[in-house]
Amino acid sequence: MRTKLKIKKGDTVKVIAGTDKGKEGKVVEIITKTSRALVEGVNMVSKHTKPNATHPQGGVVKQEAAIHISNLMFVDAKGNATRVGRKEVKGKVERYSKKSGEVIK
């Protein structure tokens, strides 16, 4: 059984380790099988592509590569990097910011 990830698609996150340390971006996709995430503008790699419909010339294309979730930290509405907690309220599990205690929407 896989563990429940505390970061979801659409969250704003900050990179806390690696070459892109300090950068912030929005989560585009979560890959639960490998505990990785695609973050907008973070971990850019060069990919060599053959000519196709979207790139008639082909060549080198810059795109995001997946980054491990342990290297990401959630950024709350106030712009502070914080850990994420989960608590049950009225039968539903809600995520909340451990730093401020506010519920994450």
Backbone torsions as a table, in degrees:
resi	resn	phi	psi	omega
1	MET	NA	134.8	179.5
2	ARG	-82.7	149.6	177.3
3	THR	-77.3	153.1	178.6
4	LYS	-74.1	125.3	-179.5
5	LEU	-82.9	144.6	-175.8
6	LYS	-95.0	-1.5	177.2
7	ILE	-112.8	137.1	-178.5
8	LYS	-120.7	166.5	175.6
9	LYS	-61.8	133.6	179.8
10	GLY	97.2	-14.6	177.8
11	ASP	-69.9	149.1	171.0
12	THR	-92.3	130.6	-176.7
13	VAL	-130.0	159.6	177.1
14	LYS	-119.3	137.9	178.5
15	VAL	-81.9	126.1	-176.4
16	ILE	-107.8	-5.0	179.1
17	ALA	-153.7	151.6	176.9
18	GLY	105.1	-171.3	-175.5
19	THR	-68.5	-26.6	-179.5
20	ASP	-98.7	23.8	-177.8
21	LYS	-53.5	131.3	178.5
22	GLY	98.3	-18.8	-179.3
23	LYS	-75.0	149.4	176.8
24	GLU	-120.0	152.0	178.1
25	GLY	-169.7	172.6	-179.1
26	LYS	-96.2	139.5	179.4
27	VAL	-74.3	123.4	-179.1
28	VAL	-91.3	-38.8	-176.2
29	GLU	-153.3	146.5	175.6
30	ILE	-114.5	131.3	176.7
31	ILE	-109.6	96.2	-172.9
32	THR	-67.9	-32.4	-176.9
33	LYS	-59.8	-37.7	-178.0
34	THR	-111.2	5.5	-177.9
35	SER	55.4	48.2	179.9
36	ARG	-125.1	162.9	-179.9
37	ALA	-139.5	148.5	172.0
38	LEU	-97.9	123.0	-177.8
39	VAL	-117.5	133.7	-178.7
40	GLU	-56.0	120.8	174.6
41	GLY	75.4	9.9	-178.5
42	VAL	-118.1	143.5	177.9
43	ASN	59.5	51.0	-178.7
44	MET	-73.0	134.5	177.5
45	VAL	-126.8	156.2	176.8
46	SER	-94.0	126.2	179.1
47	LYS	-118.0	128.8	178.6
48	HIS	-85.7	123.7	-176.1
49	THR	-120.2	147.0	174.0
50	LYS	-80.5	158.1	176.6
51	PRO	-59.6	133.6	176.6
52	ASN	-148.2	-171.7	-175.5
53	ALA	-62.1	-41.0	-177.7
54	THR	-78.2	-32.6	178.2
55	HIS	-125.9	85.4	-175.9
56	PRO	-60.7	-29.3	-179.4
57	GLN	-84.8	-23.0	-174.0
58	GLY	76.1	-151.7	176.7
59	GLY	103.2	-157.1	-175.8
60	VAL	-98.3	127.5	-179.2
61	VAL	-118.8	133.9	175.8
62	LYS	-87.9	132.4	176.6
63	GLN	-149.7	162.9	-179.3
64	GLU	-76.7	142.1	172.0
65	ALA	-109.2	158.7	-178.6
66	ALA	-68.7	145.0	178.1
67	ILE	-125.2	143.2	-176.6
68	HIS	-68.3	141.2	-175.2
69	ILE	-62.8	-27.5	179.2
70	SER	-65.9	-18.2	179.1
71	ASN	-94.0	7.6	-178.8
72	LEU	-118.6	147.5	176.4
73	MET	-132.2	135.2	-178.8
74	PHE	-64.7	140.3	175.7
75	VAL	-111.6	122.4	-177.5
76	ASP	-79.6	-178.7	-176.0
77	ALA	-60.9	-28.6	-179.6
78	LYS	-81.8	-8.1	179.7
79	GLY	92.9	11.6	179.2
80	ASN	-94.8	135.7	173.8
81	ALA	-74.2	131.8	-174.9
82	THR	-147.5	158.4	172.6
83	ARG	-80.5	159.0	-177.5
84	VAL	-112.5	130.6	176.0
85	GLY	-111.4	163.4	177.7
86	ARG	-129.1	132.1	177.2
87	LYS	-140.6	153.7	-178.6
88	GLU	-94.2	125.1	178.3
89	VAL	-128.4	117.2	179.7
90	LYS	53.7	43.1	176.5
91	GLY	82.6	-5.3	178.7
92	LYS	-113.4	142.9	178.7
93	VAL	-88.8	126.1	179.2
94	GLU	-116.7	146.4	173.9
95	ARG	-91.1	144.2	177.4
96	TYR	-141.5	156.1	179.1
97	SER	-79.2	125.0	-179.2
98	LYS	-71.6	-25.1	-178.1
99	LYS	-75.8	-48.7	-176.2
100	SER	-102.1	-18.7	-179.3
101	GLY	83.9	-0.6	-178.2
102	GLU	-77.3	148.6	178.1
103	VAL	-75.7	137.7	178.7
104	ILE	-89.2	128.9	-179.7
105	LYS	-97.5	NA	NA
